[in-house]
Amino acid sequence: MPTLIAVNTIWQGPSGSTVGYGGSLIRFHHQWFCNVRQRVPGEPSRTAGSGQEMVLTSPDGDEWRPVLTNAEQTFRGHDTFARLAVTPDNHLMMLGTIGHADPEKMQSAVSFSSDGHTWNEPTIIGDPGFPFWRINWNMSEGAAYAFAQKIEPGSGTRWRDDKIRLYRSDNGVDFKIVMDETAFTASTPATPDYVAHTFETAICFNPDNTCIALMRRQRGSDACGWKDAPPDIASRENREDWRNKSRNQWSEGHTGLLGISAPPYTEWRWAEVQRLAQPNLIRLPDGRIVAGGRAFEPKRVPLWEVDRNKMSMNELITLPSAGFVGYPGFALHDGKLWVVYHSAHETGIYKESNLYLARVEM
């Protein structure tokens, strides 16, 4: 079984702020890099300019500081939820979202750096209205892949019929559709009429180029979702007695989706797994696939092992976490799994989270 070796706080925001929305941990030029978004207190979380996107760096994983360059200006003024990756030609790549306030204009952009300190101006990628969640490189193929989500209001309610596409690029800038929304919908398990909210996707690749994908799927947000759900689901009684009275029907829409596909990734096999959010995946040197994300009942950050034969996930260990948690970023170094994530287990206040780095012996 995995063993937690150490966990340390690596970034704290001012009192009342939310630190999180990270999801990337990169070893680059013998330095550590991770991204974190610090939300401005009192501002709506999805208002452009409501948060400060930062890139943090460390020589050893113990002492962290912001990169003192133009990195934070790269996507300033937008609700970016940035992600970092390393390209085949050994550049750092930052993925962000521009125009978050308008779903029709929302679009992804990328910026590149040769040293992690100086970044070029963002380049718009993909299609309007289909922002990417994360870009993953298949190094053996030299190509980048990303799932994208278009959010559209449902008829007469705030329920959303989401459309999912898979994109591919040879250079990280010019992306073409591999699988469109029609093919995606046809391949995935059906959801109830009031549940059509699929997004937040992690992917990784095996040596044979088989692709594994893990997706979050759920209703709308807690703030509006319960209000617009059917009465028997949205009742106060069901909200307060979640496990016993609403699990069978309601949790059907909360299941994650685990998928597997062979090149060219146009045909997928999907299975429902446990409820999760902000998923991430990493392949260990011994071939195991490890997943992480936000789990529920209670909210926490576990690590799961993915069983590709049974198309299921088994929880291995739970990292110290509570309250507002999630967005794990993975890296392998010195034979250990390094995990960066945010949590409020030390502040004791749900939305006042810090950024943590855990080292796990797998």
C-alpha positions as YAML, in Angstrom:
chain: A
units: angstrom
residues:
- id: 1
  name: MET
  ca: [0.00, 0.00, 0.00]
- id: 2
  name: PRO
  ca: [1.15, 3.59, -0.62]
- id: 3
  name: THR
  ca: [2.81, 5.45, 2.26]
- id: 4
  name: LEU
  ca: [2.58, 9.18, 2.86]
- id: 5
  name: ILE
  ca: [6.15, 10.34, 3.46]
- id: 6
  name: ALA
  ca: [5.55, 14.05, 3.98]
- id: 7
  name: VAL
  ca: [3.10, 16.84, 3.25]
- id: 8
  name: ASN
  ca: [3.96, 20.53, 3.46]
- id: 9
  name: THR
  ca: [2.19, 23.83, 2.90]
- id: 10
  name: ILE
  ca: [3.83, 25.53, -0.07]
- id: 11
  name: TRP
  ca: [1.59, 28.58, -0.55]
- id: 12
  name: GLN
  ca: [-0.81, 30.55, 1.65]
- id: 13
  name: GLY
  ca: [-2.97, 33.45, 0.58]
- id: 14
  name: PRO
  ca: [-4.04, 36.41, 2.71]
- id: 15
  name: SER
  ca: [-6.81, 35.87, 5.23]
- id: 16
  name: GLY
  ca: [-10.14, 35.25, 3.55]
- id: 17
  name: SER
  ca: [-8.65, 34.26, 0.19]
- id: 18
  name: THR
  ca: [-8.99, 31.00, -1.66]
- id: 19
  name: VAL
  ca: [-5.82, 29.35, -2.91]
- id: 20
  name: GLY
  ca: [-6.35, 26.60, -5.43]
- id: 21
  name: TYR
  ca: [-7.32, 25.89, -9.01]
- id: 22
  name: GLY
  ca: [-3.87, 24.50, -9.70]
- id: 23
  name: GLY
  ca: [-3.53, 21.04, -11.08]
- id: 24
  name: SER
  ca: [0.00, 21.12, -12.51]
- id: 25
  name: LEU
  ca: [3.34, 20.06, -11.05]
- id: 26
  name: ILE
  ca: [6.29, 20.07, -13.44]
- id: 27
  name: ARG
  ca: [9.97, 19.20, -13.10]
- id: 28
  name: PHE
  ca: [11.77, 21.36, -15.68]
- id: 29
  name: HIS
  ca: [15.47, 22.28, -15.98]
- id: 30
  name: HIS
  ca: [16.15, 20.86, -12.50]
- id: 31
  name: GLN
  ca: [13.53, 23.16, -11.00]
- id: 32
  name: TRP
  ca: [9.99, 22.60, -9.80]
- id: 33
  name: PHE
  ca: [7.13, 24.61, -11.29]
- id: 34
  name: CYS
  ca: [3.47, 24.61, -10.36]
- id: 35
  name: ASN
  ca: [0.60, 26.96, -11.02]
- id: 36
  name: VAL
  ca: [-1.88, 28.30, -8.53]
- id: 37
  name: ARG
  ca: [-4.76, 30.73, -8.75]
- id: 38
  name: GLN
  ca: [-5.38, 32.96, -5.77]
- id: 39
  name: ARG
  ca: [-8.91, 34.29, -5.73]
- id: 40
  name: VAL
  ca: [-9.43, 37.90, -4.73]
- id: 41
  name: PRO
  ca: [-11.53, 38.05, -1.52]
- id: 42
  name: GLY
  ca: [-15.09, 39.22, -2.07]
- id: 43
  name: GLU
  ca: [-15.11, 38.72, -5.84]
- id: 44
  name: PRO
  ca: [-17.24, 36.12, -7.66]
- id: 45
  name: SER
  ca: [-15.08, 33.16, -8.57]
- id: 46
  name: ARG
  ca: [-15.99, 33.24, -12.27]
- id: 47
  name: THR
  ca: [-15.64, 36.94, -12.95]
- id: 48
  name: ALA
  ca: [-12.82, 37.94, -15.26]
- id: 49
  name: GLY
  ca: [-10.03, 39.44, -13.20]
- id: 50
  name: SER
  ca: [-11.32, 37.99, -9.93]
- id: 51
  name: GLY
  ca: [-8.19, 35.94, -9.37]
- id: 52
  name: GLN
  ca: [-4.44, 36.18, -9.73]
- id: 53
  name: GLU
  ca: [-2.80, 33.39, -11.67]
- id: 54
  name: MET
  ca: [0.72, 32.64, -10.44]
- id: 55
  name: VAL
  ca: [3.52, 30.30, -11.40]
- id: 56
  name: LEU
  ca: [5.52, 29.11, -8.40]
- id: 57
  name: THR
  ca: [9.01, 27.66, -8.55]
- id: 58
  name: SER
  ca: [11.27, 25.76, -6.17]
- id: 59
  name: PRO
  ca: [14.72, 24.19, -6.39]
- id: 60
  name: ASP
  ca: [13.91, 21.38, -3.99]
- id: 61
  name: GLY
  ca: [10.15, 21.27, -3.36]
- id: 62
  name: ASP
  ca: [10.54, 22.82, 0.09]
- id: 63
  name: GLU
  ca: [10.95, 26.55, -0.48]
- id: 64
  name: TRP
  ca: [8.59, 28.05, -3.07]
- id: 65
  name: ARG
  ca: [8.33, 31.55, -4.53]
- id: 66
  name: PRO
  ca: [6.47, 33.21, -7.40]
- id: 67
  name: VAL
  ca: [8.31, 33.41, -10.68]
- id: 68
  name: LEU
  ca: [9.35, 37.06, -10.80]
- id: 69
  name: THR
  ca: [8.70, 37.61, -14.50]
- id: 70
  name: ASN
  ca: [5.83, 38.33, -16.84]
- id: 71
  name: ALA
  ca: [4.22, 34.94, -16.15]
- id: 72
  name: GLU
  ca: [1.39, 36.35, -14.07]
- id: 73
  name: GLN
  ca: [0.62, 38.97, -16.76]
- id: 74
  name: THR
  ca: [0.27, 36.34, -19.46]
- id: 75
  name: PHE
  ca: [-3.41, 35.72, -18.77]
- id: 76
  name: ARG
  ca: [-4.14, 38.64, -16.44]
- id: 77
  name: GLY
  ca: [-7.74, 39.80, -16.43]
- id: 78
  name: HIS
  ca: [-9.20, 36.40, -17.25]
- id: 79
  name: ASP
  ca: [-10.55, 33.49, -15.24]
- id: 80
  name: THR
  ca: [-7.75, 31.28, -16.50]
- id: 81
  name: PHE
  ca: [-7.53, 28.11, -14.40]
- id: 82
  name: ALA
  ca: [-4.16, 27.62, -16.09]
- id: 83
  name: ARG
  ca: [-2.37, 24.31, -16.59]
- id: 84
  name: LEU
  ca: [1.30, 23.60, -17.23]
- id: 85
  name: ALA
  ca: [2.87, 20.94, -19.45]
- id: 86
  name: VAL
  ca: [6.24, 20.17, -21.05]
- id: 87
  name: THR
  ca: [6.36, 19.96, -24.84]
- id: 88
  name: PRO
  ca: [8.43, 17.45, -26.87]
- id: 89
  name: ASP
  ca: [10.86, 20.25, -27.84]
- id: 90
  name: ASN
  ca: [11.45, 20.97, -24.13]
- id: 91
  name: HIS
  ca: [9.42, 24.11, -23.55]
- id: 92
  name: LEU
  ca: [7.02, 24.85, -20.73]
- id: 93
  name: MET
  ca: [3.49, 25.32, -22.00]
- id: 94
  name: MET
  ca: [0.75, 27.20, -20.13]
- id: 95
  name: LEU
  ca: [-2.89, 26.63, -21.04]
- id: 96
  name: GLY
  ca: [-5.44, 29.26, -20.06]
- id: 97
  name: THR
  ca: [-9.02, 30.32, -20.81]
- id: 98
  name: ILE
  ca: [-9.95, 33.71, -22.23]
- id: 99
  name: GLY
  ca: [-13.39, 35.32, -22.22]
- id: 100
  name: HIS
  ca: [-14.78, 33.21, -19.41]
- id: 101
  name: ALA
  ca: [-17.72, 35.55, -18.82]
- id: 102
  name: ASP
  ca: [-19.25, 34.76, -22.24]
- id: 103
  name: PRO
  ca: [-19.74, 31.03, -22.95]
- id: 104
  name: GLU
  ca: [-20.01, 31.66, -26.70]
- id: 105
  name: LYS
  ca: [-16.68, 33.49, -26.81]
- id: 106
  name: MET
  ca: [-14.86, 31.44, -24.21]
- id: 107
  name: GLN
  ca: [-11.72, 30.03, -25.79]
- id: 108
  name: SER
  ca: [-8.38, 28.52, -24.88]
- id: 109
  name: ALA
  ca: [-4.98, 30.10, -25.32]
- id: 110
  name: VAL
  ca: [-1.41, 28.88, -24.81]
- id: 111
  name: SER
  ca: [1.84, 30.56, -23.89]
- id: 112
  name: PHE
  ca: [5.33, 29.05, -24.06]
- id: 113
  name: SER
  ca: [8.57, 29.53, -22.15]
- id: 114
  name: SER
  ca: [12.06, 28.14, -22.66]
- id: 115
  name: ASP
  ca: [13.13, 28.75, -19.06]
- id: 116
  name: GLY
  ca: [9.93, 28.99, -17.00]
- id: 117
  name: HIS
  ca: [10.51, 32.68, -16.36]
- id: 118
  name: THR
  ca: [9.81, 34.59, -19.57]
- id: 119
  name: TRP
  ca: [6.61, 33.71, -21.44]
- id: 120
  name: ASN
  ca: [5.44, 34.78, -24.87]
- id: 121
  name: GLU
  ca: [2.11, 36.40, -25.61]
- id: 122
  name: PRO
  ca: [-0.85, 33.96, -25.56]
- id: 123
  name: THR
  ca: [-1.90, 32.32, -28.82]
- id: 124
  name: ILE
  ca: [-5.59, 31.52, -29.27]
- id: 125
  name: ILE
  ca: [-6.23, 27.83, -29.95]
- id: 126
  name: GLY
  ca: [-9.21, 25.56, -30.59]
- id: 127
  name: ASP
  ca: [-12.72, 26.78, -31.36]
- id: 128
  name: PRO
  ca: [-14.80, 29.55, -29.71]
- id: 129
  name: GLY
  ca: [-17.09, 28.20, -27.03]
- id: 130
  name: PHE
  ca: [-15.04, 25.00, -26.55]
- id: 131
  name: PRO
  ca: [-12.39, 25.71, -23.88]
- id: 132
  name: PHE
  ca: [-9.87, 22.95, -23.12]
- id: 133
  name: TRP
  ca: [-9.64, 21.56, -19.63]
- id: 134
  name: ARG
  ca: [-6.10, 20.21, -19.87]
- id: 135
  name: ILE
  ca: [-3.55, 19.50, -22.62]
- id: 136
  name: ASN
  ca: [-1.64, 16.22, -22.49]
- id: 137
  name: TRP
  ca: [1.23, 15.25, -24.77]
- id: 138
  name: ASN
  ca: [1.67, 11.75, -26.11]
- id: 139
  name: MET
  ca: [5.46, 11.91, -26.23]
- id: 140
  name: SER
  ca: [5.90, 8.76, -28.31]
- id: 141
  name: GLU
  ca: [3.66, 10.26, -30.98]
- id: 142
  name: GLY
  ca: [4.77, 13.85, -30.48]
- id: 143
  name: ALA
  ca: [1.16, 15.06, -30.45]
- id: 144
  name: ALA
  ca: [-0.98, 16.97, -27.96]
- id: 145
  name: TYR
  ca: [-4.54, 15.98, -27.05]
- id: 146
  name: ALA
  ca: [-7.27, 17.82, -25.17]
- id: 147
  name: PHE
  ca: [-10.94, 17.33, -24.38]
- id: 148
  name: ALA
  ca: [-13.02, 20.47, -24.73]
- id: 149
  name: GLN
  ca: [-16.44, 21.32, -23.31]
- id: 150
  name: LYS
  ca: [-19.12, 23.65, -24.66]
- id: 151
  name: ILE
  ca: [-21.69, 24.76, -22.10]
- id: 152
  name: GLU
  ca: [-25.16, 25.56, -23.38]
- id: 153
  name: PRO
  ca: [-28.22, 26.55, -21.33]
- id: 154
  name: GLY
  ca: [-30.95, 23.95, -21.18]
- id: 155
  name: SER
  ca: [-34.44, 24.80, -22.39]
- id: 156
  name: GLY
  ca: [-36.47, 26.63, -19.74]
- id: 157
  name: THR
  ca: [-34.01, 25.92, -16.90]
- id: 158
  name: ARG
  ca: [-30.39, 26.42, -16.00]
- id: 159
  name: TRP
  ca: [-29.61, 22.78, -16.68]
- id: 160
  name: ARG
  ca: [-26.95, 22.55, -19.33]
- id: 161
  name: ASP
  ca: [-26.58, 20.23, -22.29]
- id: 162
  name: ASP
  ca: [-22.83, 19.96, -22.55]
- id: 163
  name: LYS
  ca: [-21.03, 19.03, -25.72]
- id: 164
  name: ILE
  ca: [-17.64, 17.32, -25.54]
- id: 165
  name: ARG
  ca: [-14.99, 17.15, -28.24]
- id: 166
  name: LEU
  ca: [-11.51, 15.62, -28.44]
- id: 167
  name: TYR
  ca: [-8.83, 17.69, -30.19]
- id: 168
  name: ARG
  ca: [-5.33, 16.86, -31.48]
- id: 169
  name: SER
  ca: [-2.31, 18.98, -32.43]
- id: 170
  name: ASP
  ca: [1.19, 18.28, -33.69]
- id: 171
  name: ASN
  ca: [2.60, 21.56, -32.40]
- id: 172
  name: GLY
  ca: [0.40, 22.55, -29.45]
- id: 173
  name: VAL
  ca: [-1.13, 25.45, -31.39]
- id: 174
  name: ASP
  ca: [-3.03, 24.10, -34.40]
- id: 175
  name: PHE
  ca: [-5.74, 21.81, -32.99]
- id: 176
  name: LYS
  ca: [-8.12, 19.70, -35.07]
- id: 177
  name: ILE
  ca: [-11.18, 17.73, -33.96]
- id: 178
  name: VAL
  ca: [-10.57, 14.00, -33.52]
- id: 179
  name: MET
  ca: [-13.97, 13.11, -32.05]
- id: 180
  name: ASP
  ca: [-16.92, 15.49, -32.19]
- id: 181
  name: GLU
  ca: [-19.73, 15.92, -29.67]
- id: 182
  name: THR
  ca: [-22.10, 13.59, -31.51]
- id: 183
  name: ALA
  ca: [-19.64, 10.70, -31.43]
- id: 184
  name: PHE
  ca: [-18.82, 11.39, -27.79]
- id: 185
  name: THR
  ca: [-22.47, 11.37, -26.70]
- id: 186
  name: ALA
  ca: [-23.13, 8.16, -28.63]
- id: 187
  name: SER
  ca: [-20.25, 6.38, -26.89]
- id: 188
  name: THR
  ca: [-20.95, 7.30, -23.25]
- id: 189
  name: PRO
  ca: [-23.49, 5.91, -20.77]
- id: 190
  name: ALA
  ca: [-26.78, 7.79, -20.77]
- id: 191
  name: THR
  ca: [-27.55, 10.24, -17.98]
- id: 192
  name: PRO
  ca: [-30.92, 11.32, -16.54]
- id: 193
  name: ASP
  ca: [-32.63, 14.22, -18.30]
- id: 194
  name: TYR
  ca: [-31.67, 16.59, -15.52]
- id: 195
  name: VAL
  ca: [-28.00, 15.61, -15.60]
- id: 196
  name: ALA
  ca: [-25.91, 16.59, -18.59]
- id: 197
  name: HIS
  ca: [-22.86, 18.25, -17.13]
- id: 198
  name: THR
  ca: [-19.64, 16.55, -18.22]
- id: 199
  name: PHE
  ca: [-16.32, 18.35, -18.00]
- id: 200
  name: GLU
  ca: [-12.90, 18.34, -16.24]
- id: 201
  name: THR
  ca: [-11.00, 15.60, -18.03]
- id: 202
  name: ALA
  ca: [-7.60, 14.01, -17.44]
- id: 203
  name: ILE
  ca: [-5.86, 11.75, -19.94]
- id: 204
  name: CYS
  ca: [-2.68, 9.71, -20.02]
- id: 205
  name: PHE
  ca: [-1.03, 7.33, -22.46]
- id: 206
  name: ASN
  ca: [0.40, 3.82, -22.23]
- id: 207
  name: PRO
  ca: [3.54, 2.73, -24.12]
- id: 208
  name: ASP
  ca: [1.31, 1.10, -26.76]
- id: 209
  name: ASN
  ca: [-0.36, 4.52, -27.22]
- id: 210
  name: THR
  ca: [-3.60, 3.37, -25.59]
- id: 211
  name: CYS
  ca: [-5.26, 6.42, -24.06]
- id: 212
  name: ILE
  ca: [-6.95, 6.46, -20.64]
- id: 213
  name: ALA
  ca: [-9.40, 9.27, -19.82]
- id: 214
  name: LEU
  ca: [-11.13, 10.19, -16.58]
- id: 215
  name: MET
  ca: [-14.02, 12.68, -16.56]
- id: 216
  name: ARG
  ca: [-16.14, 14.47, -14.01]
- id: 217
  name: ARG
  ca: [-19.89, 14.27, -14.63]
- id: 218
  name: GLN
  ca: [-22.59, 15.84, -12.48]
- id: 219
  name: ARG
  ca: [-25.57, 18.17, -12.26]
- id: 220
  name: GLY
  ca: [-25.15, 21.94, -12.12]
- id: 221
  name: SER
  ca: [-23.52, 23.66, -9.19]
- id: 222
  name: ASP
  ca: [-24.83, 23.28, -5.65]
- id: 223
  name: ALA
  ca: [-26.05, 26.87, -5.76]
- id: 224
  name: CYS
  ca: [-28.40, 26.45, -8.73]
- id: 225
  name: GLY
  ca: [-28.52, 22.71, -9.28]
- id: 226
  name: TRP
  ca: [-30.75, 21.81, -6.36]
- id: 227
  name: LYS
  ca: [-33.15, 24.60, -7.23]
- id: 228
  name: ASP
  ca: [-33.66, 23.41, -10.79]
- id: 229
  name: ALA
  ca: [-33.69, 19.68, -10.09]
- id: 230
  name: PRO
  ca: [-36.93, 17.68, -9.94]
- id: 231
  name: PRO
  ca: [-38.84, 18.30, -6.66]
- id: 232
  name: ASP
  ca: [-38.25, 14.85, -5.20]
- id: 233
  name: ILE
  ca: [-34.53, 15.31, -5.69]
- id: 234
  name: ALA
  ca: [-34.26, 18.96, -4.68]
- id: 235
  name: SER
  ca: [-36.28, 18.71, -1.49]
- id: 236
  name: ARG
  ca: [-34.64, 19.90, 1.71]
- id: 237
  name: GLU
  ca: [-35.22, 16.45, 3.19]
- id: 238
  name: ASN
  ca: [-33.16, 14.83, 0.47]
- id: 239
  name: ARG
  ca: [-30.43, 17.43, 0.72]
- id: 240
  name: GLU
  ca: [-30.03, 16.78, 4.43]
- id: 241
  name: ASP
  ca: [-30.28, 12.99, 4.19]
- id: 242
  name: TRP
  ca: [-28.10, 12.51, 1.13]
- id: 243
  name: ARG
  ca: [-26.86, 8.98, 1.67]
- id: 244
  name: ASN
  ca: [-30.12, 7.27, 2.59]
- id: 245
  name: LYS
  ca: [-32.71, 9.00, 0.46]
- id: 246
  name: SER
  ca: [-31.15, 10.45, -2.67]
- id: 247
  name: ARG
  ca: [-28.10, 8.35, -3.44]
- id: 248
  name: ASN
  ca: [-29.74, 5.77, -5.72]
- id: 249
  name: GLN
  ca: [-31.40, 8.28, -8.01]
- id: 250
  name: TRP
  ca: [-29.36, 11.43, -7.60]
- id: 251
  name: SER
  ca: [-25.85, 10.00, -7.54]
- id: 252
  name: GLU
  ca: [-26.45, 8.45, -10.94]
- id: 253
  name: GLY
  ca: [-25.66, 11.84, -12.38]
- id: 254
  name: HIS
  ca: [-22.57, 12.27, -10.23]
- id: 255
  name: THR
  ca: [-20.63, 9.31, -11.53]
- id: 256
  name: GLY
  ca: [-17.24, 9.84, -13.07]
- id: 257
  name: LEU
  ca: [-16.51, 8.37, -16.47]
- id: 258
  name: LEU
  ca: [-13.47, 6.19, -17.10]
- id: 259
  name: GLY
  ca: [-12.63, 5.67, -20.75]
- id: 260
  name: ILE
  ca: [-10.09, 3.79, -22.85]
- id: 261
  name: SER
  ca: [-9.26, 4.08, -26.54]
- id: 262
  name: ALA
  ca: [-6.64, 3.02, -29.07]
- id: 263
  name: PRO
  ca: [-5.29, 5.30, -31.82]
- id: 264
  name: PRO
  ca: [-6.68, 7.28, -33.56]
- id: 265
  name: TYR
  ca: [-8.96, 7.74, -30.49]
- id: 266
  name: THR
  ca: [-12.20, 7.94, -32.43]
- id: 267
  name: GLU
  ca: [-13.80, 4.97, -30.66]
- id: 268
  name: TRP
  ca: [-13.99, 4.75, -26.87]
- id: 269
  name: ARG
  ca: [-15.18, 2.33, -24.24]
- id: 270
  name: TRP
  ca: [-16.60, 4.08, -21.16]
- id: 271
  name: ALA
  ca: [-17.64, 2.92, -17.70]
- id: 272
  name: GLU
  ca: [-19.14, 4.78, -14.76]
- id: 273
  name: VAL
  ca: [-16.95, 5.08, -11.68]
- id: 274
  name: GLN
  ca: [-17.30, 6.87, -8.36]
- id: 275
  name: ARG
  ca: [-18.24, 10.50, -8.01]
- id: 276
  name: LEU
  ca: [-15.23, 12.79, -8.40]
- id: 277
  name: ALA
  ca: [-14.12, 16.24, -9.48]
- id: 278
  name: GLN
  ca: [-10.94, 17.82, -10.89]
- id: 279
  name: PRO
  ca: [-9.42, 14.50, -11.96]
- id: 280
  name: ASN
  ca: [-5.82, 13.86, -12.87]
- id: 281
  name: LEU
  ca: [-3.97, 10.76, -14.08]
- id: 282
  name: ILE
  ca: [-0.38, 9.56, -14.11]
- id: 283
  name: ARG
  ca: [1.27, 6.36, -15.29]
- id: 284
  name: LEU
  ca: [3.84, 4.90, -12.89]
- id: 285
  name: PRO
  ca: [7.06, 3.25, -14.13]
- id: 286
  name: ASP
  ca: [5.65, -0.19, -13.24]
- id: 287
  name: GLY
  ca: [2.65, 0.39, -15.51]
- id: 288
  name: ARG
  ca: [0.04, 1.23, -12.90]
- id: 289
  name: ILE
  ca: [-2.28, 4.14, -13.58]
- id: 290
  name: VAL
  ca: [-2.95, 6.36, -10.56]
- id: 291
  name: ALA
  ca: [-5.83, 8.84, -10.44]
- id: 292
  name: GLY
  ca: [-6.45, 11.72, -8.09]
- id: 293
  name: GLY
  ca: [-9.12, 14.34, -7.60]
- id: 294
  name: ARG
  ca: [-11.79, 15.59, -5.25]
- id: 295
  name: ALA
  ca: [-13.87, 12.84, -3.65]
- id: 296
  name: PHE
  ca: [-17.07, 13.37, -1.70]
- id: 297
  name: GLU
  ca: [-18.84, 12.24, 1.48]
- id: 298
  name: PRO
  ca: [-16.67, 13.68, 2.91]
- id: 299
  name: LYS
  ca: [-14.74, 15.99, 0.59]
- id: 300
  name: ARG
  ca: [-11.15, 14.82, 0.43]
- id: 301
  name: VAL
  ca: [-8.24, 14.18, -1.95]
- id: 302
  name: PRO
  ca: [-7.63, 10.45, -2.42]
- id: 303
  name: LEU
  ca: [-5.39, 8.52, -4.79]
- id: 304
  name: TRP
  ca: [-7.03, 5.70, -6.73]
- id: 305
  name: GLU
  ca: [-5.51, 2.87, -8.74]
- id: 306
  name: VAL
  ca: [-7.18, 2.43, -12.12]
- id: 307
  name: ASP
  ca: [-8.08, -1.15, -13.07]
- id: 308
  name: ARG
  ca: [-8.14, -1.11, -16.87]
- id: 309
  name: ASN
  ca: [-9.54, -4.63, -17.14]
- id: 310
  name: LYS
  ca: [-12.48, -4.09, -14.80]
- id: 311
  name: MET
  ca: [-12.81, -0.42, -15.78]
- id: 312
  name: SER
  ca: [-12.95, 0.60, -12.14]
- id: 313
  name: MET
  ca: [-10.94, 2.50, -9.53]
- id: 314
  name: ASN
  ca: [-9.81, 1.42, -6.07]
- id: 315
  name: GLU
  ca: [-8.99, 3.99, -3.40]
- id: 316
  name: LEU
  ca: [-5.44, 3.58, -2.13]
- id: 317
  name: ILE
  ca: [-4.76, 6.45, 0.25]
- id: 318
  name: THR
  ca: [-6.32, 9.75, 1.31]
- id: 319
  name: LEU
  ca: [-4.07, 12.78, 1.56]
- id: 320
  name: PRO
  ca: [-4.60, 15.21, 4.47]
- id: 321
  name: SER
  ca: [-7.55, 17.23, 3.19]
- id: 322
  name: ALA
  ca: [-10.98, 18.67, 4.03]
- id: 323
  name: GLY
  ca: [-13.31, 21.47, 2.97]
- id: 324
  name: PHE
  ca: [-12.51, 23.14, -0.34]
- id: 325
  name: VAL
  ca: [-10.16, 20.58, -1.87]
- id: 326
  name: GLY
  ca: [-8.98, 19.30, -5.21]
- id: 327
  name: TYR
  ca: [-7.00, 20.05, -8.37]
- id: 328
  name: PRO
  ca: [-4.16, 17.58, -7.78]
- id: 329
  name: GLY
  ca: [-1.05, 17.83, -9.92]
- id: 330
  name: PHE
  ca: [1.25, 14.82, -10.31]
- id: 331
  name: ALA
  ca: [4.98, 14.33, -10.91]
- id: 332
  name: LEU
  ca: [7.46, 11.48, -10.47]
- id: 333
  name: HIS
  ca: [10.83, 12.26, -8.90]
- id: 334
  name: ASP
  ca: [13.43, 10.23, -7.01]
- id: 335
  name: GLY
  ca: [11.18, 7.18, -7.12]
- id: 336
  name: LYS
  ca: [8.33, 9.00, -5.36]
- id: 337
  name: LEU
  ca: [4.96, 10.36, -6.47]
- id: 338
  name: TRP
  ca: [4.74, 14.08, -5.78]
- id: 339
  name: VAL
  ca: [1.25, 15.56, -5.50]
- id: 340
  name: VAL
  ca: [0.33, 19.24, -5.29]
- id: 341
  name: TYR
  ca: [-3.26, 20.05, -4.27]
- id: 342
  name: HIS
  ca: [-5.30, 22.57, -2.32]
- id: 343
  name: SER
  ca: [-7.22, 22.00, 0.89]
- id: 344
  name: ALA
  ca: [-8.76, 23.81, 3.87]
- id: 345
  name: HIS
  ca: [-8.09, 21.15, 6.49]
- id: 346
  name: GLU
  ca: [-5.71, 23.41, 8.44]
- id: 347
  name: THR
  ca: [-7.60, 26.70, 8.17]
- id: 348
  name: GLY
  ca: [-10.85, 25.10, 9.31]
- id: 349
  name: ILE
  ca: [-12.78, 27.49, 7.04]
- id: 350
  name: TYR
  ca: [-14.30, 25.86, 3.99]
- id: 351
  name: LYS
  ca: [-13.24, 28.36, 1.30]
- id: 352
  name: GLU
  ca: [-9.95, 29.45, 2.88]
- id: 353
  name: SER
  ca: [-7.63, 26.90, 1.35]
- id: 354
  name: ASN
  ca: [-3.86, 26.57, 1.10]
- id: 355
  name: LEU
  ca: [-1.65, 24.80, -1.42]
- id: 356
  name: TYR
  ca: [0.07, 21.59, -0.28]
- id: 357
  name: LEU
  ca: [2.75, 19.26, -1.61]
- id: 358
  name: ALA
  ca: [2.66, 15.60, -0.63]
- id: 359
  name: ARG
  ca: [5.30, 12.95, -1.33]
- id: 360
  name: VAL
  ca: [4.04, 9.40, -1.54]
- id: 361
  name: GLU
  ca: [5.90, 6.12, -1.70]
- id: 362
  name: MET
  ca: [3.91, 4.03, -4.15]
...
